[in-house]
Every structure is written in C-alpha cells, then in structure tokens.
Amino acid sequence: MRALINSYDVVVIGAGPAGSMASYNASKMGAKTLLIEKSQEIGEPVRCAEAVPKIDELYGIPADPSFVRTTLDGGYIIAPNGKVIAIRGGKTDGYVVERKIFDKHLAIRSANQGTKIAVKSRVTNIEKEGSGYVITINHMGEEYKVRTKIVIAADGVESSMAEMVGLKSKKNVKEVCSCAEYEMINGKCIDDKMLELYFGGVAPQGYAWIFPKGDTVNVGLGIIGGKKSALEYLDDFITNPILEGRLENATPVEFKCGGAPVGGPIEKTYAEGFIVVGDAAGQISPLTGGGISLSMDCGLIAGEVAAKCIKQNNWSEEAIKEYETIWHEKYLHLLNNDLKYKSILQQLTDTELNAIGDSIEGDLDDVNVPKIALKAVKKSPSLLKYLKEIL
Ligand SMILES: Cc1cc2nc3c(=O)[nH]c(=O)nc-3n(C[C@H](O)[C@H](O)[C@H](O)COP(=O)(O)OP(=O)(O)OC[C@H]3O[C@@H](n4cnc5c(N)ncnc54)[C@H](O)[C@@H]3O)c2cc1C
C-alpha cells in the first residue's frame, strides 16, 4: 500500500468517449483533472460496431483519416423478407471509425488540455471524505490513493462506481442487450457507404448489422433473450440466404462481444461531488444501442459543470444537479421515446415487420417513427394495436 500521492479537483474514472470528453472540458475550464483507465491501452478491448455521427459538425473534432475508415451516406433497414429501405442523410450519415484509435485520439485531446492520465489503473474503491472522495487505484498489483473534490464515473456498462455511492438502479442491469461481432475481411456490403440493419428473427428483440469499415466489415448482432447465444445467432446470420452470399468468402480478423445497457437511463445521475455519465448512466439509445455521441455530449456537460463547481468552490448536491438538469432537457425525451419504440418493436412478428417494410415506398430522408407508423397502419390496419401509442 502506498501513501496518498496526489490531490485533484476532478477525477474521471474510465477513458471511453464519455470520460475523455468530460476530462477534456474539465481541464479546459481550469480544473486539475486526472483520467483513470483500467486497460493498459486506451480504446482496448473494442466492444462496438464503430459507427459515429458527424463528430466534426457536432463536436468540432476533425474527422481524422487516422481513425475514419468509412464516410457514410446513410443506412439500409432490411425487413425479414429482404425488403431494403434506404435512409439517406438525417441522423444516419457519419463515419465508421477505428475505435482503438478514435478513443485514444479523444484521450490525447484531453491530455493536450492538461489532463493527467493513468493507464493500467483500476479503481477498486471510492470512499467519502468530508465533502470530497478518496479513490483507491490498483496499478500493476500496487495500491495507490488519490484525493478529489469531484468524481465523474464514466466506467461503462459494467459500472460499479455509481453503485458504490448508492446511485445505480438495478433496473438497467436487467436490460443489457448481448452483442457478438466479427470484424471480417473479404465480405461485401450492399453499398460501401451505407450501414445495413436487419430486423426480425435473425436477432430476437434486437437487430443484426453489417457496417462497412474500409477494407473490412463489422458483422454483428445484439439480442435480448432468445433461444441461443448471441454468437450462435451471429454464426447463423452470416450464412443466412437474405445476405445473398455476400459474406460467403469472408473470414474474421477480430471478435468482439459486450453488452449495451438499453433499459433507459438510471434514475439519478448525480450526488454531492459525484456525476455518472455515458453507458454507466444508461445514456444510450434503447432502440439502436448507439451511445457514442450521447456519451460524448453528456461527458462534455459533466466536465463543464464539474469545472464550474470547482471555480465556485461549491460541489454540493444542489450545485452538481445542474448536470442532470441540462442533460435531461437535451436528451431525456429522446431516450424515453426510444424506450417506447423498442418495446413496440419487440412485440412484432416477422410478418408484421414485413408489413411495415412493405408499407414504405422509396427512400426515406430520416427515421421519422410516427410517419412510418402512420403509413404502416394505413396499409395494414391490424398493426394499429401496436402502433397506436406512436400515432
Ligand atoms: C457490440 C456493441 C456495438 C456497439 N456499436 C455502437 C455503434 O456502432 N455506435 C454507437 O454509437 N454505439 C455503439 N455501441 C455503444 C457504445 O460502444 C457505448 O455507448 C460507448 O462506448 C459508451 O461510452 P462510455 O465512455 O460511456 O463507456 P466505454 O466506452 O465502455 O468506456 C468505459 C471505460 O471505463 C473503463 N473502466 C471500467 N471500469 C473501470 C475501473 N474500475 N477503473 C478504471 N477504468 C475503468 C473501461 O475499461 C472503459 O475503457 C455498441 C455497443 C456494443 C456492446
């Protein structure tokens, strides 16, 4: 056991997109900030299909060729009967990135603002000490302790930090979507600039995907429940006739698996001197499992509020609450809508999904769920029992 080695204004736990954006803003606004990552390499292991929206337009982060593998025009939604619906623009354009490099890039941006980074450092405990916290870190078998005024817990889907201060609700843990994915070489996409999302029995209560990633493709799926493991569904998907042999000659170069917390946000994301952000807070679309952009933006909000509290010498629960007020105003209704859409989608049979697909003619310019539901009900009035909540 080593003695207390340092004190910080803000300690951020987890160097994923949420943590690096939080520490970036905290440092930029003058707070003495430490970012702690348990992995020996930031960005590893990857548990992601690696699609991000236009980070240059949204966050002013240039789409650097070192991590951008594909610039997307949009995506295809594919019904169980093979009907392909194209969505171009709207929220579907963006990039497929190399997350190992992307995540490290975000951490480097944060370091360039003054953040200190500790890698191969697992936080094993958080204890309250006065109005601040003492954090215990295990690095290469040695224990260290650091003091901080504010903790930002950005420790992802397996988060245990929020629970340590009594914040995390067990509700989310029950709703983790199990994902399995291969990155494959020699696979073919319908179009090298479009995402492919397959709904129905191929991935019960979730969906399967093929994302173009430069020379390779990310082929994966997420399920909730189901009769087999995610990996077994994935192996079946690869040979599914709906793909018309496009993965026939493909072979994996990487396997990824992980969980996406799609049960909606945790009930409370702050306490005195404490903020929960990203997957740890359930800030991920329950419908799509997309969480990178939300984590980044909520990370920015967390970093800004933390730095402001440090400047005002007040990180009481009342002061920290501003974080939740801001992110709720921006995103809570979207997450709640997605939760509703997800639960409807989960009740639909392949036949009903086909009916919805068949009701759509031509390309879409965005995913407007109420508009799609209206078209579907006009074509198949029996769908009203599921879709009336949306109309
Ligand atoms: C298979 C799969 C595919 C996905 N595809 C997409 C996609 O294409 N697009 C998209 O937008 N989203 C996708 N997501 C979701 C996306 O990956 C997450 O929403 C996003 O990574 C959340 O960022 P985060 O920073 O909150 O957490 P993470 O990226 O998980 O980062 C958390 C970090 O905390 C570290 N950590 C954890 N515990 C400790 C500890 N005790 N001490 C120190 N460090 C710790 C971890 O090592 C990790 O680096 C996918 C998820 C899965 C599982």
The ligand as a Tripos MOL2 file, in Angstrom:
@<TRIPOS>MOLECULE
LIG
   53    58     1     0     0
SMALL
NO_CHARGES

@<TRIPOS>ATOM
      1 C1        -21.2710   -4.7170  -29.6820 C.3       1 LIG1
      2 C2        -21.5750   -3.2690  -29.4930 C.ar      1 LIG1
      3 C3        -21.6710   -2.4540  -30.5920 C.ar      1 LIG1
      4 C4        -21.8910   -1.0670  -30.4430 C.ar      1 LIG1
      5 N1        -21.9100   -0.3070  -31.5590 N.ar      1 LIG1
      6 C5        -22.0930    1.0280  -31.4340 C.ar      1 LIG1
      7 C6        -22.0520    1.8670  -32.5860 C.ar      1 LIG1
      8 O1        -21.8120    1.4160  -33.7120 O.2       1 LIG1
      9 N2        -22.2680    3.1950  -32.4160 N.ar      1 LIG1
     10 C7        -22.5140    3.7320  -31.1770 C.ar      1 LIG1
     11 O2        -22.7420    4.9510  -31.0810 O.2       1 LIG1
     12 N3        -22.5290    2.9640  -30.0700 N.ar      1 LIG1
     13 C8        -22.2990    1.6330  -30.1640 C.ar      1 LIG1
     14 N4        -22.2640    0.8570  -29.0330 N.ar      1 LIG1
     15 C9        -22.3740    1.5190  -27.7220 C.3       1 LIG1
     16 C10       -21.0700    2.2570  -27.3850 C.3       1 LIG1
     17 O3        -19.9690    1.3720  -27.5290 O.3       1 LIG1
     18 C11       -21.1350    2.8200  -25.9630 C.3       1 LIG1
     19 O4        -22.3480    3.5110  -25.8020 O.3       1 LIG1
     20 C12       -19.9600    3.7720  -25.6710 C.3       1 LIG1
     21 O5        -18.7220    3.1150  -25.7550 O.3       1 LIG1
     22 C13       -20.1310    4.3520  -24.2650 C.3       1 LIG1
     23 O6        -19.0050    5.1180  -23.9310 O.3       1 LIG1
     24 P1        -18.5670    5.2330  -22.3960 P.3       1 LIG1
     25 O7        -17.3850    6.1340  -22.3850 O.co2     1 LIG1
     26 O8        -19.7320    5.5460  -21.5540 O.co2     1 LIG1
     27 O9        -18.1290    3.7450  -21.9750 O.3       1 LIG1
     28 P2        -16.9680    2.8260  -22.5120 P.3       1 LIG1
     29 O10       -16.6220    3.1430  -23.9020 O.co2     1 LIG1
     30 O11       -17.3670    1.4310  -22.1910 O.co2     1 LIG1
     31 O12       -15.7280    3.2180  -21.6070 O.3       1 LIG1
     32 C14       -15.6850    2.8930  -20.2280 C.3       1 LIG1
     33 C15       -14.2230    2.7910  -19.8290 C.3       1 LIG1
     34 O13       -14.1380    2.6650  -18.4170 O.3       1 LIG1
     35 C16       -13.0750    1.7730  -18.1190 C.3       1 LIG1
     36 N5        -13.3000    1.2640  -16.7570 N.ar      1 LIG1
     37 C17       -14.3360    0.4890  -16.3390 C.ar      1 LIG1
     38 N6        -14.2110    0.2260  -15.0160 N.ar      1 LIG1
     39 C18       -13.0780    0.8550  -14.6000 C.ar      1 LIG1
     40 C19       -12.4200    0.9300  -13.3400 C.ar      1 LIG1
     41 N7        -12.8880    0.3200  -12.2480 N.pl3     1 LIG1
     42 N8        -11.2690    1.6520  -13.2530 N.ar      1 LIG1
     43 C20       -10.7700    2.2850  -14.3690 C.ar      1 LIG1
     44 N9        -11.3580    2.2220  -15.5990 N.ar      1 LIG1
     45 C21       -12.4930    1.5260  -15.6970 C.ar      1 LIG1
     46 C22       -13.2040    0.7210  -19.2030 C.3       1 LIG1
     47 O14       -12.0080   -0.0290  -19.3770 O.3       1 LIG1
     48 C23       -13.5390    1.5660  -20.4220 C.3       1 LIG1
     49 O15       -12.3940    1.9720  -21.1310 O.3       1 LIG1
     50 C24       -22.0610   -0.5190  -29.1430 C.ar      1 LIG1
     51 C25       -22.0050   -1.3490  -28.0210 C.ar      1 LIG1
     52 C26       -21.7520   -2.7060  -28.1780 C.ar      1 LIG1
     53 C27       -21.6520   -3.5820  -26.9560 C.3       1 LIG1
@<TRIPOS>BOND
     1     1     2 1
     2     2     3 ar
     3     2    52 ar
     4     3     4 ar
     5     4     5 ar
     6     4    50 ar
     7     5     6 ar
     8     6     7 ar
     9     6    13 1
    10     7     8 2
    11     7     9 ar
    12     9    10 ar
    13    10    11 2
    14    10    12 ar
    15    12    13 ar
    16    13    14 ar
    17    14    15 1
    18    14    50 ar
    19    15    16 1
    20    16    17 1
    21    16    18 1
    22    18    19 1
    23    18    20 1
    24    20    21 1
    25    20    22 1
    26    22    23 1
    27    23    24 1
    28    24    25 2
    29    24    26 1
    30    24    27 1
    31    27    28 1
    32    28    29 2
    33    28    30 1
    34    28    31 1
    35    31    32 1
    36    32    33 1
    37    33    34 1
    38    33    48 1
    39    34    35 1
    40    35    36 1
    41    35    46 1
    42    36    37 ar
    43    36    45 ar
    44    37    38 ar
    45    38    39 ar
    46    39    40 ar
    47    39    45 ar
    48    40    41 1
    49    40    42 ar
    50    42    43 ar
    51    43    44 ar
    52    44    45 ar
    53    46    47 1
    54    46    48 1
    55    48    49 1
    56    50    51 ar
    57    51    52 ar
    58    52    53 1
@<TRIPOS>SUBSTRUCTURE
     1 LIG1         1 GROUP 0 **** ****
